[in-house]
Amino acid sequence: MIFYTTPFNTDLNIGQYYNDFMSLVGDDDYVCFLDGDVIFTTSDYGHIIDAVVKKNPDVDCFTCYTNRVNCKWQVHPDCDTESDDYTYHRQFGEKLRDKYGTDTDDCTNKQLFSGMMFVIKKSSYNKIGGAKTKGMLGVDNDIHIKLKRNGMKLHLMKGVYVYHWHRGSCFNLDSKHLSTKQVAYNNNIIHEPVKKTKPNTDGLSVIVCYNDERKLGLLKASLQQVNVPNLEFLSHNNINNENLPCVYNRLSEFARYENLLLVHQDVEFKDSNFNKILDKLSEESCGCIGFAGSRVRVKAITTWNQIPEYNATNYYDGSFDKLNRTNFYKDDFVSVVDLDGFALFTKKSVVKKCPFDTINTGFHGYDLDFTLSLKKNGLNNYVYTNEDVKAMHRSTGSYNKDWFKTIIHLTHTKWDDILPIRTSDVTLADFNTKVKNSSTQIEDLFNRRLQKLSFGERKEVIKYNADHVSGKYKKVAKPENIVVYTCITGGYDKLVEPKVVTPGVDYICFTDDSTLKSDIWKMRPIPNELKELSNVKQQRLVKTSPHKYLKAYDISIWVDGSVDVTGDIHKVLDIIKNSGKWSGSEIFIPVHPRRNCIYDEASACIRMKKDTKENVDAQMERYRNEGFPKQFGLPQSNIIIRKHNSARCVTVMDTWSDEIRKGSHRDQLSFNYALWKNGITNVCYLNKDFCKSEFFNWNSIHKKSADTQRKMKTTVKCVGETASIVNNI
């Protein structure tokens, strides 16, 4: 077992703490010592460390990468050592996890390590005589020296990265302060690049999602023999069974090179040269290249292999003794409609334009869906038939219930409007003849695979297929119900009509003013349960509770009264969806332009008299006592996009509402606490410029009536001060 602890000793005797804690665990156990100013950057750190320990039973002590520490080899060379933006460090940590997994380096004979984070075996700790018990400094160096003297090993866990505050400073989140590395890795912030850069086509980024270290090792070894000038290997240890399309989308974004190879763990290459494939990828119209595909696709529940006469294959099936090469085309590249996904060459720009569908596909069907999507977007798919690439795929595939349901949905619902489809070299007459001749064979294949399911699964699949053929799910797949809403109480804001009204979207204003009228906004009264609260808290709780007051809608977009709606709502949602962030998040909110910490925001609120010092300090003290960390993020909550009926979103919103009820009305002070309290990390932070874009325009001074402004001069002065700070970023 691995125990985790943060060492502390009031007598400043850190070694004594190490010794005392070690006495509590068994000889076969490990202990992870983590300094108080250190935070893990990935949610699955425990699984990774456990896997590393089990993989290396002969290693006595482990440490990891970090951003700042005196020991140079523990600082990753690509990280931004000056940044204290925790969102950046989380994304950087995920990149290292996906790239290195459980890989380690032997650092026993390198510079003495820093003990900001280390994992050590109890039996090894006893053999070196424990830690010295004098002072706070040099205890970690002494442990390293003793390990070396006793012939023991110290390894660096390359897939584990921690954020270390060590001599930090509070950097702002504004993009002007973000370094190139931050912008590159901060993939939870949607932003427009400052300038376009030419794609790096000087190498190949290999992306693999794996759960078998042995197979991964064989794949890596085979790729080392391939003739490619520069090779980057991005591997994701899928111990949490993450959706494969999500992994492909994320790692494609991280990839260094424009050229990508998305490959299964059970693939190997032999005597291969990828040069012709990479040359073909450079063509603007090229979308994807594989080793097995078909020139046609009909409405049938099959793999890519439907009508043998139209197949194109060039791979080894199970071993390098069994070549599967059909129809022997003369050209190196045969144009096809769809491809088998065991090895796909594509481009970073292509995945960005046509990301993998993370909702309708998973381990099954993603390849069919992706290649059909490319065809629909005017890109070409090819099978490479030259023998200078020898690819071997060990798996024969599995046709379980999930496979059937995915292919049924793609065939009869998502791609129903473009099927059947054929390449331009297949004549209609020939196509119709071969489809007619093959119909019985295709149906028999479907039934044979169906018979391998249990009786209950067969019954479920048959009904699912009948429902999709009948069009039932096309009716279910109706446009999402979308609402834009706001709340105006106490005359604090003047209601402004949207500059652009999106068809099919409702606009709702909650208000306590019965005289308020609009040609676009539908008026709703403040809910009765909120009327006992102050005007400002009424507004905040409407803001945090769309799941209660707008339950009939699928997506809600909150806008403060100070925000003008200036663009097409469907377009802004499409941008987020096409970014690859939509499926993994339920809450989308702009990042704060200046701060990244609620404790800093609390000080600003007190300084600008946004709330009383007593109220704010009491809330912050409670958060500190609970262990809520600094630099945990901060939103600009004047615009919020939510899938508000999702369970995770409801949980966060309820906690947020409770915090506003019993604490400060300044909702920014409690949003990230609500996330942390519920262990929710999949929030998508939008770029600060989102609030001043073609879709929304934030006016920092609230649009009050002249009478209201005269009554609230002090408040206007404070808000104006805020505006000047924001405008000077």
N, C-alpha and C positions, 0 to 999 in steps of 0.2 A: 504494500500500500504506500501511496505517496501522501504525506501530510504537508499542509501549507501553513506558513506562519510569518508574521511580520515582527521582527525582533525589536525589543525595546527594553531598556534597563535604566532605572532612575539614577543608578550610580555610575552611569556612562561606562558600563562594563559589558560590551556587546558579546564578548567571548563567553562570559558566564551565562548569558541567555542561551547562546548556542548549546552549551554543555547541558544546561538544565532541561532544555526542550528535548534534546537528543536522548536523555535518560528516560523519557516517557514513551518512546516508541520501541518496537521490536527490532531484533538484529537484522531481519530481512527487509525491513521497511526503509523508505527514503523520506527525506525531508526537503521541502523547497523553502528556502529563506528568501523573502522578498522585502526589500527596504520599504519604508513608509512612503517614499516619494516615487514609487515605481508602480505602474499599472500595465496589466496585460492588454494587448491590442486586438485579440481575437476571442470570440466567445467560446471556441473549442480548444483553448490552450491546454486544458487538463487532459483531453484525449490525445493531443499531439505529444505532450510530455510523457504520458503513460506509454504511448507507442514507442517513443525513443528509448525509454528505459528498458522495455521488453526486448527491443531490437538489439540493444547493446549491453548484455548482462555482465560483460567483462570491464565495463567502464565504471569508474568509481565516483566521478563527479561531473556535473554538466553545468554549463552556463548558456547564455543566449545573446543575441544581438540587441543593441539598444541605440538610442540617439545621441546620448551624451554621457561620457564616462572617461576617466583618465587612461584606462587600458585601451589602446588604439584598435586592437583586433576585435574587440567587442562592439565597436561602433561600425555599423554597416556603411560602406563607402558611398552608397547612393542616397542615403537619407539626408534630409535637411536638418542639420544639427542645430540651427538657430531657431527653428520653428517650435512654438508651443501650442500649435493648433492640433488638438487631440483627434479631430476628424481626419486630418491628414495622416497622423500616425496610425490610426486604425486601418486606413486603406493601405498604407505602406506595409503594415504587419500582415494584412491579408494577402498582399502580393508575395511576400516572402514565404508565407505558409503554403500558398498555391505553387510556388516555384520549387521550394526545397522539401516540403513535407517533413519527413523524419530523418533527412540527411544530417550528418554531423561531420565536423572536422576535428582532428586530434590537435589540441593546443597545449598539450602538457609542457612542451619545451619552448613555448613562446613567452612574451612579457607576462609578468605576474598579473593575475586577473583581478577584476574588481568584484566584490561580493554583493553588488546591488541586487543580483538575483542568481542563486545557484541551487542546484539539486544534488544532494550527497547521500550515499548509502550509509546506513547506520554502522554496519560491520566495518566499512572502510574508515569511517570517522573514528571508530574505536582503535583501529590499528595505528592511526597516526597520532593517537594520544589526545584527540579532541583539540579544542581551540585554546589559544593562550588567553589568560584572564586579566590582562592589563590594558585598560583604556579602550577607546573606540576605533583608533586608526591602526592599520597594518594587520588586523586580525585575519582578513581575507588573504592578504599576501602570505602570511604565515601558513595558512592552510594549504595554499598552492605549493609552497616550498616543501612542506611535509609530504604532500602527495608525490612530488618528484623524487624525494629522497627514498621513499618506500617503493619506488617502481610502479606507482599507480597512475591511472589515466584521467585526464581532464579533457572533455570534449565540448565543442561549441555546437548547440542546437541551432542549425541554420534556418529552420522553419518557425522558430519562436522569436518574437520581437516584442520588447517592452518599451513603453514610454517612460523616460527618466527625467524628472523635473530638474535635477542637479544644475544649480546655478541658472535656472531658467528666467525668462522675462516674459511678460504677458503680451505676446504678439497679437495684433488685430487680425480678424478674419477677412478684412477687406481684400479684394483681389489685387490691389496695388501693392500689398505687403506680401502676397504669396510668391514664393520662389517658383522657378520653373518646375522643380521636382514636386512641389505641393500641387500645382495645377495639373500636372501629369497624372498623379496618383489619387487625387481627391475625387473618386468616381461617384460619390453620393451628392456632389454638387453639380447641377446642370449649368453649364456656362458656355458662352460663345468664346472661342479662342481669340486672343488679341490679334494674331495674324496667322494666316495659313502657312503651313510648312510643307515642304515636299515630302511625300511618304518615303520612308527608308526601305528601299528594295534590295539592300546589300546582303541580306541574309534571310533566314527562315525561322519563324517562331513555331515551335511544336507544342501543341496543347493536348494534354491527355488527362482524363478523369479516371482515377484508379482506386481499387480496393485490394489489390494483390501486389505486394512488394516484389515477388519473384518475377511475375510477368512484366512489371514495370522495368525491372532491371534488364530483362532480355530485350525489351523494346529500346531502351536507352543504348545498350551495347550495340545493337544492330544499326542504330542511327549514327553512331560514331564512325561507322565505316562508309557512310554516304558522302558523295562528293558535293558538299555545300560549303561555300566560303565562310559563312558565319551561321552558327546554329544556336538558337535560344530554346531552352526546354522549360515549359511552364506546366507543372503537374499539380493536380488537385487531389488530395487524399480524401475520398468521399466517404469518410467514416459516419457522416450524418445523413447520408442518402440524399444529398442536395439534387435538385432537378438538373439534369444534364444540360438542357438549353440555357439555364441560368449560368452555369459554370462556363459554357462556351462563350456566352455574351460577355461575361465579366473579364475572362482571361484574354479575349480578343481585344478588348479595350486596353488592357495592360500591356499587350505585346509590343515589343520593341520594333519589330519589322512589319512591313506591309504584307508580306507573304506569310500565309499561315498553313499549317498542317494540323487538322483536327483528327486525332487518331485514337482508336481503342487500345486498351492496355494489352490485348491479346494479338497484337499485330507485330510482325517482324519484317525487316528488309534485308536483302542479301544482294551483293554485287550490283548496287543501284546507283544511278546518276540522275539527279533531279533537274539538271540544267534545262532540258527541253520543256519540262513542266513549268518551271519558273519563267521561262521566256514566254510561254503561252499565257500565263497569268498576267503578264504585263500588258496584254491587249485589253483595251478599255471595255470591250463587250464580253470578256470572259468572266463568268461568275464563279464556276466551281469545276474541279477536275477530280475524278475518282477512278476506280478500277472495276466497277461493275454497275451497269445501268441499262436502261431500255429507251428505245427511240419512240415508244408510245406509252400512253397511260389511259386505261379504260376504267369505267366505273365498276371495279371489282375489288373484293377484299383480299388483296394479295400483297406480297412484297413488291420490290421493283421488278421482279421476274414474273411477267404476265404471259407474254407470247414469245416463245423461244426464238423465233425467226428474227425478232427485232432486238434481241439482247446483244450487249457488247460487254465482254468480260475479259479481264487479264490479271488474274491473281492466282495464288496457290492456296488450295483449299485444305486446311488442316496440317499440312506439312509441305516442305519444299520438293517433295516427290510427286505431288498431285497438282498439275497445272490445270486451271479452269480457264480456257481461252476459247471463246466461241466466235464463229462466223468469220474470223481471220480477216478483218478489214485491212485494206492497203494503207490507209492513212494512220498516222500516229495518234490523231485525235478524232474520235467519232462523236458527233453531236448526239446528245441524248436528252430526254425529258427529265428523268429522275435518276438518282444515284444511290447506291448502298453507302451508308455512313461510316463503315469501318475505317476508312481513310479518305479524308476530303481535303484537297488543296483549295484554298480560297484566299481572299484578301481581307485585311482589316477594314478597308473602306466598304467592302461588300457587306460584311456582317453589320457594320454601322447602318448602312442603308436598308438592309433586310435582316434585322436581328432574328435569332431563333425564337420561335413561339413558345413562351414559357407557360402558357395557360392550356393550350389544346394538345401539346405534346410533352413527352417526358423522355424516358429512355427509349421508348418506341415511337416511331413515326416522325421524329424530328428531321431525319434526312429527307424523307419524302416531302414533308412540308416546306423545308428550306429550299430544296431545288425547284419545287413548283413555284415558290415565291420569287425565285430568281427569274424563272421563265416569264412570269407575269410582269416582271419589271424590266423586261427587255434584255436580260443577260443570258448567256449561253452556258450550258453544262456539257462536259465532255468526259468520255472514258479514254484513258491513255492506254494504247495497245502495244507500244514498243516494248521489246523484251529487255531494254537496258534498265528497267526498274522491275525488280522482283519483290512483290509484296505478298506476304503469307498471312492469312487470317485463320486463327485456330477455331473460332466459334462457329457453330452451325445455326445459331439463332434460337430463340424460344418464342413459341406462339401461344402465350397464355391469354387469360381473359382481358388483361389490360391492353395487350397488342391488338386484339380484335376490336375493342371499343375505340381505341385511338384511330385505327385505320378506317373504321366505319364512319366516325365523325368527320375525318378529313375528306373521305370520298363523297359522302352524301350530304354534307352540310357546308364545311368551309370551302371546299374546292368544287362543289357541285356545278358552279357556273362556268368553269373552264374545262371540265372533263366531258368527253374524252379529248385528249390532246396528242399531237404527233409532231415530229420534227418535219422541217420543210421538204426533206428528201423522200419522205414517205407519201406516196400518192393516195388519194382518197379511195380510189377503187381497190387498190391492193390492201389498204387498211381495212376496209369493210369486209373484204373476202376473208382475210386472216382472222379478224375478230369473230366472224360467224363460224369459221372452222374450229376456233379455239374455245368457244363458249362452254362447251360441255367439259373440256379439260379443266378450265378455270373453276367451274362450279364444283367439279369433283375434288379439286385440290382444297377448296374452301371447306367442303364437308369432311374431308379426311383430317384436316387440322382441327376442325370443330369437335370431332369425335374424341380427341385426346383430352378434352376438358371434362370435368365432372358433370353429372346430370344437371345439377343446379346452375353451374356456370354456363352450360350450353343453353339452357332455358333463358337465362339472363341475356346472353349475347344475341340469341335469335330475336327476342323482343326488342332489344336495343337497335338491332339492324332494321327491323320492321318499322319502328318509330322514326328512324332517320330517313328511310326510303319514302315513307309517307309524308315527310316534310314537317313532322311534329317539332323537331328541334330547330327548324328554321324559324318557326313562330316564336319559340322560346328565345332565340337569339335576336331579340328585338333591340333597337337602339336603347342605350342606357338613359334612365331618367335622371336629368341633370338640373340642379337648381343653383342659382347664384343668390346669396342672401346677405342681408345686413341688419343692423338694429340701431335705432335712434331713440334715445330716451333723454328726457330733461332738456330738450332743445339744444343738445350739445353739438349736433351736426345738422347741416342743411342737406336734405335729400337731393341728389343730382341724378338726372336721367342718364342711363348708359349711352355712350356715344355710338356704340355698335350693339345691336340687338341680334342675338344668335337664334335662328329658328329652332324650335323644339326645346329650348331652354327656358325654364321659368325663373322669374325675378321676384323675390319676396323680401319685404321689409317688415320686421317686427318693430312696433312703436307704441308709445303710450300717448301719442298725439292723435286724437280721433279726427282732427281737421286735416291731417296730412293727406294729400292727393297726388296721384301719379298716373300717367298714361301707360307706363310700363311696369312699375313695381306693383305687386299685389300686396295690399296691406293686411297684416295680421296683428292682433293685440298681443301685449306681453302676457305670457302664460301666468295663470292665477297663482301658481305655486311660487312665483318669483316676485310678486308684487310687494311683499313685506321687506324686500331688500332695497338698498340704495339704488338710484338710477344707474350708476356706473356698474354695480354688480349685476343688475338685471341684464345689462348689455353683455357683460362678460360671460354670463352663464347661458345666454342664448348662443353666443359664439362657440362655447365649448360643448353644446348639447344638440347637434343636428340629429343624432340618433334618437332623441326623444321627440323633437318638434318637427322633424322633416323625414320621418321614417319611410315615407312612400317613395323617396328618391334614392337612387343608387350612389350618386356622386353629388357632393355639396361643395360649393366654392364660397367661402366666407370672404367678404370685403369690409374693412372698416369704413365708417362714414367718410373718412378722409381719402378714400380711394375711388377714382373714376374708372369705370369699365370702358375700355377703349378698343377692344379687339374681339375677334371671333373666338368663342369659348371652345368650340370643337377643335379649332386649330391649335390652341395652346395645349389641350389634352393630347392631341396627336403628337406634338413635339415631345412631350414627356413619355408617351408610350413608345415612340420610336427611339428614344434614348436608351431603352432597355431597363429603365428603373421602375416602370409601372407595375409589373407583376410582383416585384419583391417588396413593395411598400404599400401602406394604406394611408399614410399621412405625408403630404408634400407642403413644405413651408419654407419661405425665404430665410436665408441665414442672416444674422444680424450684421450690419455693415461695419461695426466698430469693435464689438466685444464678443468673447467666446466663453463667458463665465457668469453665472447668475449672481455670484458674490460681488463681482465688479459692477454688474447691472444694479444690484441693490444699493451700492454706494452712490451710483449716478442718480438713482431715484430719490435718495435722501437729499443729495446735493441740489437737485432741481425741484425739490418739494413735490414730487409725484405722489408721495404717501408719507405718513408720519414716520419718524425715525424709530419710535417705539414699536410700531407695527411691523416694519420691515426687519429690524434687528431681531425681534423675537422669532420671526419665521426663519431667518437665516441661521440663528443659533440652534433651532430645532433640527434643521437640515444637517448642520455640522455634527451635532450629537448623533445623528443617525448614520453618519459616515458618507454623506453625499460629497463626491469629490469636486475639487476646483476644475476649471477648464473642461467642463463636460458638454459644452455647446450652448448656444443661445440663439433663439429664432428672432426674426422680425415678424411678428404675428399679425400683421395687418392684412395678409392674404393667406388663407389656408385651403388647400384642396384635400378632400378626404373621401375615402370609401367608408363612409361613416357607420355603416351597419355591420362591418366586419367585427369579429369578436375582439381582436386585439385593439382596434381603434376605440371601441366602446369602453374597454377596460381603462385605456389611457385617458380618455375624455372624462370618465367618471371620477378618476383620481384627480385630474386637473380641476374639475368643478369643485370637488370637496376642498381642495387647497385654497381656491379663491373664496369660497364661502367662509372659511374659518381664518383666513389670513389676509394678505394684501390683495387689493383688486388689480395690482399690476401683474397681468397674466404671464408675462415673460419670466417672472421670478419663479414660477412653479411648473412650467411646461416640461423642462428637461428633468426636473425632479420626478414628475409623473412617469416619464419614460423609464428612468432609472429604477424607480420603486417597483415597476412591473416587469423589469428585465427586457424591455422592448428596445431593439436597436435598429430595426429596419425602417427608419424614417428617412425620407429623401429630402435633403436640404437643397433648396433652389438657390441659384445665385442671387446676390443682393440686387442686381440690376433688373430682376424679375418684377420688382415693384415700380420700375420706371421703364416700361417697354411698350411695344405696340399693343399689348393686351390690357395693361393696367397702368394707371398713373397715380402715384401716391403724392398727395399734397400734405406736406408736413404740418402746415397750420390748418386746423380743422375749419370746415366750411360752416361756421356759425352765422346766424343772423346778426345784424348790426346790434339789435337789442341785447342778444345773448352775449355778444362780445363785450359790450359795455359793462355787463354784470359780472364778467369773469376776466377782468383785466390781468389779475395776477396769474391765472392759469395760462392765458395767452402768452404772457411774457415767458413763462417756463417752456412752453411748447416751441416758441420762437427760438429760444436758446438751443433746444434740441435740433431744430432745423438747421441752424448755422453750423453746428458740429457735423451733421450728416453731409451737408453740401460741401464741406471743406475736405472730405476724404479724397 
